[in-house]
Amino acid sequence: MSGKLILGFTRDFFDDEGNFIMPGLGPKVFDGMPNVEWQMLPEYFSEITPEQASGYDMIMNWYPKWTQKSFKGSDRLISIHRVGVGYDKIDLSAATDAGVMLCITPKSCRRPMALTVITYLLALSMRLRIKDKITREGRWSERTKYYGVGLTGKTLGLIGVGNIGHEVFKLAQPFEMKYLAYDPFMSAEAVEDVNAKMVDLDTLLAESDFISINCPLNESTRHMIGERELKKMKKTAFLINAARGPIIDESKLVKALDEGWIQGAGLDVFDQEPVPTHNPLLKMDNVIVSPHFLCHTDEHFINMWYEMKEQVETILRGGIPDKLVNREVWDTPKLESKLARLQDRR
């Protein structure tokens, strides 16, 4: 086994010719680190195979899934470093059982994700989708049918006010809105500095003019927005989802938009991705969509590489990465053994 630390980058970071496709330094951010070598995984699979996982100490992961089967080849693997904050495609309990740390990169995506929500807030309030359409189609005379919605005095409700949600409230302050928050894991004091009031979900749904989903996808949040919740919203309200598609029952959202339960939606995520072209949401003039990529700016990726580098450096020093998801893995014999072998090699 090589004395170097081998970092693997999943194949989706590169084009067909093997050229890195993202802004920022990318793998080159690790070039100055002694005894560290990075490699591109030779093939792309939607699910990491045991064979892929077996040859690396750490893997930088974008889209591929990690199932229980993936970790069967992880005797060497110390950590997975995930782009962004969502990790619903990674079997966390299997990672822990295999002695593998999962690290995420919330610092670098905080502002870009918050700006994604603000972008939808502004585009929906100005009815940008339909105005763009009638302009392109030569329907200029129809413009007086589509007045926008002013934000001053309106209510912005956020479902989930952690890292990203708090930043959304921060950026929305100049709009002079009212701010409501729902998050069962946060205290009322946590949002006082952004002038928000913590309420229950039903209150938020009933009183908000704009609602943004900013919570993770798990078994408790899957389809948390269904027919009951959509019918509690104002008929003039807009729903924004840049978190994960299955948090909303998509079939009920289609019905809500078609039958006028709510006024419109902004969606960066879908139940099925890539979203099929026959999805009825793509045909609606009161829906603005993007391909689960709106937050991916140059700022996001430039900062993300340094965040990943800090995590790797912390592990090599024997420290606990500050954005370790499965903290319980740290004291397990499997991980301790891997870290000890790593230090022996170095």
Secondary structure as UniProt FT lines:
FT   STRAND          5..9
FT   HELIX           11..13
FT   TURN            16..17
FT   HELIX           26..30
FT   TURN            31..32
FT   TURN            34..35
FT   STRAND          36..40
FT   HELIX           50..53
FT   TURN            54..55
FT   STRAND          58..61
FT   STRAND          65..66
FT   HELIX           69..73
FT   STRAND          79..82
FT   TURN            88..89
FT   HELIX           92..97
FT   TURN            98..99
FT   STRAND          101..103
FT   HELIX           106..125
FT   TURN            126..127
FT   HELIX           128..136
FT   TURN            137..138
FT   HELIX           140..145
FT   TURN            152..153
FT   STRAND          155..159
FT   HELIX           163..172
FT   HELIX           173..175
FT   STRAND          178..182
FT   TURN            184..185
FT   HELIX           188..194
FT   STRAND          196..198
FT   HELIX           201..207
FT   STRAND          210..213
FT   TURN            219..223
FT   HELIX           227..232
FT   TURN            235..236
FT   STRAND          238..241
FT   HELIX           245..247
FT   HELIX           250..259
FT   STRAND          264..267
FT   TURN            277..278
FT   HELIX           280..283
FT   TURN            285..286
FT   STRAND          287..289
FT   TURN            294..295
FT   HELIX           298..316
FT   TURN            317..318
FT   TURN            322..323
FT   HELIX           327..329
FT   TURN            330..331
FT   HELIX           333..345
//
